[in-house]
Amino acid sequence: MISINNVTVSFSGTDLFNDITFVINPKDRIGLTGKNGAGKSTLLKTIIGLQPLEKGSISIPQDVTIGYLPQQMDLPIGRTVIDETLSCFDGTLKLEEEVKSLTALISERTDYDSPEYEKLIHKLSEVSEQLDMLGNINTRMAECEVVLKGLGFKQEDFKRNTSEFSGGWKMRIILAKIILKKPKVFLLDEPTNHLDIESIQWLENYLKDYNGAVVLISHDRTFLDNVTKRTIEISLGKIYDYNAPYSQYLELRKERRAQQIAAYENQQKLIKDTEDFIERFRYKPTKSVQVQSRIKMLDKLERIEVDLEDNSSIHFKFPPAPRSGQIVVKATEFGKSFGTKEILKDVDFQLERGEKVAFVGRNGEGKTTFSRCIIGQLDFDGQLKIGYNVSIGYYAQNQDELLNPEKTVFQTLDDIATGDVRVKVRDILGAFLFGGEDIDKKVKVLSGGERARLEMAKLLFEPYSLLVLDEPTNHLDIRSKDILKQALLKYDGTLILVSHDRDFLSGLAQTVYEFKDKKIKQYKGGIEYFLEKKRQENQDVVQREGASFILSSAQEQKTQNSSKDHKTSSKEDYQLKKDREKQLRKLKSAVEKSEQRISQLETELQNIQNLLENTSNQTQENFEKYESIKKELDNEMIYWENATINLEQFE
């Protein structure tokens, strides 16, 4: 479908890609991998046409549409979330206007047999057919709701202005627009960077079943394994194509690396032996022919390159944790608000020495806020106590923004180093992949990943009994995340991790705390246990919670009113009481029937939403069915509200 043919891309005279060739097939699921700076993002830009080629060509058929998600992009201001999302259908809106215009023109004409009239009829038929293929406004609105909710937006967010949202939420809107356009090829650069676990799982399911090709860059191992079936590694300007998902690729890569290193070492020995021969006999006339022959051989020799830096990793361990009290953090009836916006309410939480826990949940539910309250950055309501002899090390999502941009990498650590550790600054920087001239770079020229590593290195200069790490794996590649995970597994202190990375949390966090609806819910088990429980809850509880709430509230009100009736019954006339009870039964029956219908419609709506998560089921008929059920549910809710008001007024 898309052919990359002998492509070379250069920067400042150095080849980033050298004569690479591969094909993206119609239903490929490709993961691009390689160390930071290898050229993964540049390759996507090259395919989309944003990066010029030094030589070679990229062939894209005219009917192939591409949906490209970069790591950074902004939205125009002044639109609501739903309007901005619907703007991806601007082409269909123009078709709708054209249908209206043609219909008006035709209705004004009476020359039914003229060629002009036939042309108008033909044009209207053609445009109407295109519009039918794209769907009507109700279908498009339903599609937008499904995708936006899948990516974490709530119904009440749809009418908010996009300017009210953070950069991460704006990227979700951009991703939603790309998904809704249904391109034949997705090019996605770190699509999970700003998503929570639920949204990542939704995107996984969508991409797995998508009827098109997907090429993505991600440092989320689980996401790669669940979505991709093919892995293309970029190394030293070349590509290595594996017909396998990421974890299988790693095993196959070990075999290739072993063969490559063996061939490299053999060639290096040959080169050294040849150079020794040339040097030894260079000035002997009797050996001049052999010397010249070997010189020509070396000139023509195609040198084997091995990415020797591949074996460099972040090898480190955290200092031993000072012993703290048994209770490290305790919160009672804890609450936190920003102005009138309540984030957390009546929260009870206790963390004991040596525990390793994960904070998970949708963005905006209070994970970072609670973490900042623990470390003392924010005030709060209720009680939150830090235990005896607890020293806290904190790594924030935006911690890299707090670095002094004018300092060098070395100065950043040297300024905080005291005592014997001062002589180890260079060694520690080397462990975090800052070697050679890198330590003299100013912070302002570092990449996001380099800044993240530098901030993590700062935590090694002081022993802490509690580490609070907020999204520590952002900007780290998979290899670096594995090394960090191993260090945290060996850390003997108490650990709080805010993370959406399932592979990183697996085996590391013993307890998961979910932040949802201003509360914190504990799951005594790892991330796999939490995900399984959430899957069960989504199947068994979510479908009924709306109806259950209504029924329980009605029952509570019924009990209260029954008590009131008992007190006043002796004062009422017998006949009036009978008439009243009859009318009361009638009103209650209307409410109960409406509640049953609401419960039935909510179940039907949930079923059709689950159906629409599979791209193969996203037909116009199913979207229209979704819209029809939703409309009926809205009408039934209005009827129930009126019936309930009548019942309450009568009682």
Salt bridges, closest charged atoms under 4 A:
ASP28 OD2 - ARG230 NH1 2.66
ASP63 OD2 - LYS184 NZ 3.26
ASP74 OD1 - LYS170 NZ 3.91
GLU84 OE1 - ARG79 NH1 3.23
GLU84 OE2 - LYS177 NZ 2.55
GLU96 OE2 - ARG140 NH2 2.90
GLU97 OE2 - LYS100 NZ 3.99
GLU98 OE2 - LYS123 NZ 3.85
ASP111 OD2 - ARG109 NH2 2.75
GLU126 OE1 - LYS123 NZ 3.65
GLU143 OE1 - LYS182 NZ 2.96
GLU145 OE2 - LYS630 NZ 4.00
ASP157 OD1 - ARG160 NH1 3.09
GLU164 OE1 - ARG160 NE 3.05
GLU190 OE2 - HIS219 NE2 3.20
ASP196 OD2 - ARG172 NH2 3.33
GLU198 OE1 - ARG362 NH2 3.10
GLU204 OE2 - ARG502 NH2 2.35
GLU233 OE2 - ARG253 NE 3.11
GLU233 OE1 - ARG256 NH2 2.55
ASP241 OD2 - ARG230 NH2 2.64
GLU251 OE2 - LYS254 NZ 3.75
ASP273 OD2 - LYS269 NZ 3.06
ASP276 OD2 - LYS272 NZ 3.16
ASP307 OD1 - LYS35 NZ 3.40
GLU309 OE1 - LYS35 NZ 2.81
ASP310 OD1 - ARG253 NH2 2.60
ASP310 OD2 - ARG257 NH2 3.80
GLU342 OE1 - LYS518 NZ 3.32
GLU355 OE2 - LYS524 NZ 3.72
GLU365 OE2 - LYS154 NZ 3.58
ASP379 OD1 - LYS336 NZ 2.90
GLU406 OE1 - LYS442 NZ 3.32
GLU406 OE2 - LYS444 NZ 3.44
ASP414 OD2 - ARG422 NH2 3.12
ASP415 OD2 - LYS407 NZ 2.71
ASP438 OD1 - LYS441 NZ 3.42
GLU450 OE2 - LYS441 NZ 3.87
GLU455 OE2 - LYS458 NZ 3.51
GLU471 OE2 - HIS500 NE2 3.42
ASP477 OD2 - ARG479 NH2 3.85
ASP482 OD2 - ARG221 NH2 2.51
ASP501 OD2 - LYS481 NZ 2.53
ASP503 OD2 - ARG221 NE 3.22
GLU514 OE2 - LYS534 NZ 2.91
GLU532 OE2 - ARG535 NH2 2.68
GLU537 OE2 - LYS521 NZ 3.31
GLU537 OE1 - LYS534 NZ 3.48
ASP565 OD1 - ARG580 NH2 3.61
GLU632 OE2 - ARG597 NH2 2.49
ASP634 OD2 - LYS630 NZ 3.68
